[in-house]
Amino acid sequence: MLQDLFILTISLLLVIKGAMLATKYAIVLAENFQLSRYVIGFIVVAVISILPETFISINSSLGGNPAFGLGTLFGGNVADLSLVVAIIIALSGRDIKIESKILKNNIVYPFLFLIPIILGFDGYYSRLEGASLIIVGLIFYYFAFKNNPEEVPKIKNDHNSRKNLILLLLSMAMLLVGAHFTVTSATALASDLGVSPILIGMLIVGLGTTMPEMLFSLAAVKKHNDSLAIGDILGTVLADGTIVVGILATINPFFFPQKIVYVTGSFMFVAACILSFFMRTGKTISKKESILLLLFWIIFVVTEYLINR
């Protein structure tokens, strides 16, 4: 058991470090194309931030355990929308300001999470349903980008861009290796502990995959780039709940325990609704509201443990 725990820890660290490096080089590339902070946070950084859970989910699906990947995605989303926001506010020591354009672009945001829940009511995702989820996610990203028009792309330094692209690809390779061993070691650890691998995916691996966006968002908030921070979290969670789930189903349609949708999916939707509501109260997320988000995550953990132990 100790060996599996050690491998899981090292693998998660590899995933987190790879994601942080990939985020760093992706931001530099995005700045070369003169993208705004909001678009960089919501689209560019969010795309990189989903790589850990994407690689882990694909590896689990190819390994014959797609439910582990789905649990990791939904569990990580709940943590992002509640625990991560609460930690960022606590460590930054101030409220997070929400710009009007973010509120405008995210009117329907929470309700998008109903789509994977409704499609998964029967405990099965088909290729058609997977394609539908991908399309929903891409349409939302399209309008988010369209509502934030940018200058015509202009590369400042072509040589540095190529260098950063190579480093970005190497970081993604590090992520892929870490993802593979995360799945195998987490499954073995679950067997050693006599608990469901899904529980390990939701509460340990899922939490680990939130580290890149949490560290990135915390750094952004400390620099008073609140739009960058909140954009990263919202973009990452949306992509996980639609595009990544869609990719899994498109690659390999799969069955899964329906309680993942009924319980974890419901927590994900409610978390999105609560965070959206807090964002609109005074256009800030306050310290008091962050405490409520933390309590929500604790209730989620206790519920999942009781159901999946």
Order of alpha helices (4+ residues) and beta strands (2+ residues): alpha-alpha-alpha-alpha-alpha-beta-alpha-alpha-beta-alpha-alpha-alpha-alpha-alpha-alpha-beta-alpha-beta-alpha
